[in-house]
Amino acid sequence: MLMTAANAMGGSATPPVIDIAGVQKRYGHVVALADVSFSVARSEVVAIVGPSGCGKSTLLNIIAGFDEPTDGTVLVHGAPIVAPGPERSVVFQQPALFPWLNVRRNIVFGFSRARAARQSARVDEFIDIMGLRGFEASYPYQLSGGMMQRVSIARALIRDPEVLLMDEPFGALDAQTRLTMQELLHDVWARYAPTIVFITHDVDEAVFVSDRILVMSARPGLIRDVVEVPLKRPRSYELIMSEAFVDIKRRVLAELHA
Amino acid sequence: MAAERTRSAQMLRWLRRGSGLGGCLALWCILSYGGIVSPGFLPSPSGIVERFIELAENGYANSSLWQHIFDSVYRTLAGFVLGVAAGTPTGLLLGYCRRFDESVGPIFSFLRPIPPIAYTPLFVLYLGIGDASKIVLIFIGAFLYMLLSAQAGVRNVPEVLVRAGRNAGLGGAGLFVRVIVPGSLPGIMTGARTALSVSWALVVAAELIAAQAGLGYMVSSAGVFFDIRTLFVGIILIGIVGLILDRTILMIERKLLHWQGR
């Protein structure tokens, strides 16, 4: 019976990586988030969808430590958040690479010289997995949007984060590249099983990448529904046409438009 | 085929570039050699070349021509380098640290609208008519300019990069050194380029007022003696040196900011 309660919250009996309870965010009289609660289990991919202004980015910024909730608690591995940190690595929508550093140095950004040297083999590993071989010495201006996000993901992963926070990471990419990146994310997950909170406004993307979808509504920002995505991994793009996929998508869309 | 086309396109471009200057030179020749304007007002190109050779051989007012050029350049670079060295870190701190800006910012807000050239008589009084008064003057001009550009440079560092830096666990001094400083470099370099041309203008102006050597002094003194040909040589040299200074700093900027991909 206790298992059931755990399942409702995080889909697992092990303690959640992220535990959010009664979080509110107000800017003066504007209520950006009104009483948001959910938890994320280890290695779970949770997508958050909603219209612009539903507070999904605010929520991510609170978990990242860029913003503080007006009320409520946010715990990561049971500890409250005090500041931004590499254990909650963010992949931003806009290219957030440092233009004066080449790909390799961007990946190890924030590491001490000694740590960067020690991790040199892992840097190579991520360069290979993210398809960046041959671009190690390139500067961001020489990369396409998709390549830049590959570097951003490599940079986030090499820090061994407790959770990977992705804020519409593929939102600025063309449809073709976006699909490639979504598949790449599955490869990454198959290898490292990171815990991911994935913000998007693209319902297809949410269903394709996640285990669970939080559907939010705007004014005030609320979680309207939680949709489970019981599609087995690994997933490839053919899945998008399957009946099971379309069923889940229909449910999410119905909630968004309700 | 393609290579040929680009080569001919390049030649056309050079032709266009040359045509403006060439046109001016042609007009000048017509006006002076055609006797339309008297050489007392507008010396002929050959007259200026002759005078330049004379000056190069015999010098002007007890100093060689090279000494005059060297003095002006030395004063400019000394004041400029000191101004950049002091103004850039101060401006970066002003942009990064609000409390610092609140406490010392008003001093600079008061000083900024004063054209540095207005200090010339004061510094001449304090430091004499030699190098020191000019160097200090240029230092102040470059310092205030770099202050402004570095501060603006900090403001122009994209917010997302600051966030990416904080997300990597950086804050305070670490964030300043690894994100703010390199991120401000484009603004700093644009500022430095302008500050250098302002410094060059300042040195000439200061030498016009009070000096015993330098290109500004040469021009001013030639004016007093109606030595129109020396005047022209001086003005042209001021232009050429200014151009060389600007090209040099542009080259440094390109090198430092290669990552902008321009």
Chai-1 contact restraints between the chains, C-beta under 6 A:
chainA,res_idxA,chainB,res_idxB,connection_type,confidence,min_distance_angstrom,max_distance_angstrom,comment,restraint_id
A,P84,B,R166,contact,1.0,0.0,6.0,A-B,restraint_1
A,P84,B,N167,contact,1.0,0.0,6.0,A-B,restraint_2
A,G85,B,G169,contact,1.0,0.0,6.0,A-B,restraint_3
A,P86,B,A168,contact,1.0,0.0,6.0,A-B,restraint_4
A,P86,B,G169,contact,1.0,0.0,6.0,A-B,restraint_5
A,V90,B,N167,contact,1.0,0.0,6.0,A-B,restraint_6
A,F92,B,V160,contact,1.0,0.0,6.0,A-B,restraint_7
A,Q94,B,V160,contact,1.0,0.0,6.0,A-B,restraint_8
A,A96,B,V160,contact,1.0,0.0,6.0,A-B,restraint_9
A,A96,B,A164,contact,1.0,0.0,6.0,A-B,restraint_10
A,P99,B,W259,contact,1.0,0.0,6.0,A-B,restraint_11
A,W100,B,P182,contact,1.0,0.0,6.0,A-B,restraint_12
A,W100,B,W259,contact,1.0,0.0,6.0,A-B,restraint_13
A,F109,B,A168,contact,1.0,0.0,6.0,A-B,restraint_14
A,G110,B,A168,contact,1.0,0.0,6.0,A-B,restraint_15
A,G110,B,G169,contact,1.0,0.0,6.0,A-B,restraint_16
A,Y139,B,W259,contact,1.0,0.0,6.0,A-B,restraint_17
A,Y141,B,G261,contact,1.0,0.0,6.0,A-B,restraint_18
